[in-house]
Amino acid sequence: MFNKILIANRGEIALRIIRTCKELGISTVAVFSEADKDSLHVLFADEAVCIGPASSQESYLKIPSLMAAAEVTGADAIHPGYGFLAENAEFSEICADSGIKFIGPGPDMISKMGDKAFAKETMKKVGVPVVPGSDGAVKNVADAKKIAAEIGYPVMLKASAGGGGKGMRIVTSESEIENAFQTASNEALSAFNNGELYIEKFIEKPHHVEIQIIGDQHGNVVQYGERDCTIQRRHQKLIEESPSPIISEETRRKMAEAAVLGAKSVNYEGAGTVEFIVDKDQNFYFIEMNTRIQVEHPVTEMVNEVDLIKEQIRVAAGEKISAPHRAAYGHSMEFRINAEDPSKGFRPSPGKIENLHFPGGFGVRIDSHIYNGYVIPPFYDSMVAKLIIWAENRDEVIKRAKRALEEFLIEGIETTIPFHLQVLEHEAFQKAEYDTSFIDKLLNNKG
């Protein structure tokens, strides 16, 4: 087992990792930018190192500063969390070359599975269902038109590298494809330094469902069930839940088997997520694999009674997976509490927290790094807390979530709490009769 882990991240995920490390008896090193000097992860880590100014490019994304901090403090492993450098193959490689364990897949695995076109082809070869589309990147507009005609409109153009909705366009007819291709390619080039696109069939009324897996260095892969991440705005998840309220037991079993098959086919190591899109007829298709722990991992922990960070650290240290798959018990939802003003187009709302009260009670969990008087900096992701609710069934989760959100007090900034309450009151959400367009329709008063 590791002696000391440097956490190459900030905020709630850094604090989350510190807590598990303490339970494992592992010393921790927090890194922080000048803007994060008062953050809780700095206070609770055993050691803390300032790695640069507020800009993430000059701090959390600056590999030489991170490696210097690891060397100075004698860390023998680095946990990247999510975001920032969590899926950066170069960082993983530099860690390996420096004799420091990167808690996650090796550089080759990150590169291969981070390339959506390659990942899709890899899964297709072992029999995992994939969305009909191009075999790899599309060379030009003419090829895009030809492939689109073969698979039928509507189609989706997607960036081969990256995510978060960047370099993505829905095309409903041939007349739209040239402009969409150029726009998406330019956007992808700007965001990911890679303008390559692939094309696939656009699935109408879809649900976004993902399977949590962990692979160890001994060839074992365990799946921990699915999460439904369909409640999204601009391809950014807002509410996640487990189990999915829309898939059958048969579909659940088949998806889990496909995820394990795909992960084993590439000898996957570490925590990862195999993401699928599910249509109205319960057909499911692989869309991508995330080679890291995800923001929404707590909902899986709640229904499986497993500490995924603990398992992630253990397998990185060479141990076998210790937590077996269990049938999910109860239901869980996660609500991302962002410092944003929903009434003004979700405009960021950084600033000082003047008053704070976290909700409590049975089945209520808060993952957060904020406190009364904390100043939320404007330089990073706007998420300030995650509210995770567990109950015996979905209806009870919704009731408990309403109660908890009404108790949740954050004054001094605007947050997405009122918006979450609005979603919970919606009949379509309560009945699980929605798809990935639900939030857009809600905001436009169309549903």
ABEGO torsion letter per residue (X at the ends): XBABBBBBBBEAAAAAAAAAAAAAGBBBBBBBBAAAAABAAAAABABBBBAEBABAAABAABAAAAAAAAAAAGBABBBAEBEEAAABAAAAAAAAAAGBBBBEBBAAAAAAAABAAAAAAAAAAAGBBBBBEBBEBBABAAAAAAAAAAAEOBBBBBBABEBGGBGBBBBABAAAAAAAAAAAAAAAAAAAGBABBBBBBBBBGBBBBBBBBBBBAAGBBBBAEBBBAABBBGGBBABBBOBBAABBAAAAAAAAAAAAAAAAAAGBBEBBBBBBBBBAAGBBBBABBBBBBBAAAAAAAAAAGBBAAAAAAAAAAGBBBABBBBBBBEBBBBBBBBBBBAAAGGBBBBEBBABBBBBBEBGBBBBBABBBGBBBBAABBABABBBBBBBABAAAAAAAAAAAAAABBBBGBBBAAAAAAAAAABAAAAAGBBBAAAAAAAAAGAX
